[in-house]
Amino acid sequence: VQLQASGGGLVQPGGSLRLSCATSGFSFHLKNMGWYRQAPGKQREMVAVSQARGNIYYADSVKDRFIISRVNAENTLYLQMNNLKPDDTAVYYCNVEGRTEGWGQGTQVTVSS
């Protein structure tokens, strides 16, 4: 399983970013995929999940601001993040839902003025 998250950066509050997660080595279209984040000094938390059968769910803190999507033909997972807040600052990771290893380096998102 290979997971490569990208697209992070420094953005001002209220700004937007789009994260991408390129995957390989498994049947992406059959897997529930998630975005997770870990802020300094905090535990990793779920941000959004896209299930293989189409269901989507979000953490309450990002509902109505973030949109998770996937392109199965490209084995790629996306996270559109709008109206970013300083509390969204974290390293963002993608992974197969329920998988507890192989997190990769993630991509840093910093929201600051």
C-alpha positions as CSV (number, residue, x, y, z in Angstrom):
1,V,0.0,0.0,0.0
2,Q,1.4,3.4,-1.1
3,L,-0.2,6.6,0.0
4,Q,1.1,10.1,-0.9
5,A,-0.6,13.1,0.4
6,S,0.1,16.5,-1.1
7,G,-1.3,20.0,-1.5
8,G,-0.7,21.5,1.9
9,G,0.7,24.9,2.6
10,L,0.4,28.2,4.4
11,V,-3.0,29.9,4.0
12,Q,-4.7,32.8,5.7
13,P,-7.9,32.3,7.7
14,G,-10.9,32.0,5.4
15,G,-8.7,30.7,2.6
16,S,-8.9,27.4,0.7
17,L,-6.7,24.5,-0.1
18,R,-7.2,21.2,-2.0
19,L,-5.3,18.2,-0.8
20,S,-4.7,15.1,-3.0
21,C,-3.8,11.6,-2.0
22,A,-2.3,9.4,-4.7
23,T,-2.5,5.7,-3.9
24,S,-1.3,2.4,-5.3
25,G,-0.8,-1.2,-4.4
26,F,-4.4,-2.0,-3.5
27,S,-7.9,-2.0,-4.9
28,F,-8.7,1.7,-4.2
29,H,-12.3,1.5,-5.5
30,L,-13.1,-1.3,-3.0
31,K,-11.8,0.6,0.1
32,N,-13.3,3.1,2.4
33,M,-10.8,6.0,2.4
34,G,-10.3,8.7,4.9
35,W,-8.5,12.0,5.6
36,Y,-7.1,12.4,9.1
37,R,-5.1,15.1,10.8
38,Q,-2.8,15.5,13.7
39,A,-2.2,18.9,15.3
40,P,0.9,19.5,17.6
41,G,0.3,17.9,21.0
42,K,-2.9,16.3,19.9
43,Q,-4.0,12.8,18.9
44,R,-4.7,12.0,15.2
45,E,-8.4,12.5,14.4
46,M,-10.7,11.6,11.6
47,V,-11.6,14.5,9.3
48,A,-13.7,12.9,6.6
49,V,-14.4,9.4,5.1
50,S,-15.5,8.4,1.7
51,Q,-16.9,4.9,1.7
52,A,-16.5,2.7,-1.4
53,R,-20.3,2.3,-1.6
54,G,-20.7,6.1,-1.7
55,N,-21.5,7.2,1.8
56,I,-19.6,10.1,3.1
57,Y,-19.2,11.5,6.6
58,Y,-17.3,14.3,8.3
59,A,-16.1,15.4,11.7
60,D,-18.4,18.0,13.1
61,S,-15.6,20.5,13.2
62,V,-15.3,20.5,9.4
63,K,-18.8,19.9,8.3
64,D,-20.0,22.4,5.7
65,R,-16.5,23.6,5.1
66,F,-14.6,20.5,3.8
67,I,-15.5,18.2,0.9
68,I,-14.1,14.8,0.4
69,S,-14.1,13.2,-3.0
70,R,-12.5,10.4,-4.9
71,V,-11.7,9.5,-8.5
72,N,-11.6,5.7,-8.6
73,A,-10.2,5.6,-12.1
74,E,-7.2,7.6,-10.9
75,N,-6.9,5.9,-7.5
76,T,-6.9,9.3,-5.9
77,L,-8.6,10.8,-2.9
78,Y,-9.2,14.6,-2.5
79,L,-10.1,17.0,0.2
80,Q,-11.3,20.4,-0.7
81,M,-10.9,22.7,2.4
82,N,-12.8,26.0,2.4
83,N,-13.1,28.7,5.0
84,L,-10.0,27.5,6.8
85,K,-9.5,28.3,10.4
86,P,-6.4,28.4,12.6
87,D,-7.7,25.3,14.4
88,D,-7.4,23.4,11.1
89,T,-3.6,23.7,11.3
90,A,-2.2,20.1,11.4
91,V,-0.5,17.5,9.4
92,Y,-3.1,15.9,7.1
93,Y,-2.9,12.2,6.2
94,C,-4.9,9.9,4.0
95,N,-5.3,6.2,4.7
96,V,-7.6,3.2,4.3
97,E,-10.3,3.5,7.0
98,G,-9.4,1.4,9.9
99,R,-5.8,0.9,8.9
100,T,-3.4,1.9,11.7
101,E,-0.1,1.7,9.9
102,G,1.6,3.2,6.9
103,W,0.5,6.8,7.5
104,G,3.3,8.2,5.4
105,Q,4.6,11.8,5.8
106,G,1.3,13.6,5.4
107,T,1.1,17.1,4.2
108,Q,1.3,20.2,6.5
109,V,-1.5,22.7,6.5
110,T,-0.9,25.9,8.4
111,V,-3.7,28.5,8.7
112,S,-2.3,31.8,10.0
113,S,-2.5,35.4,9.3
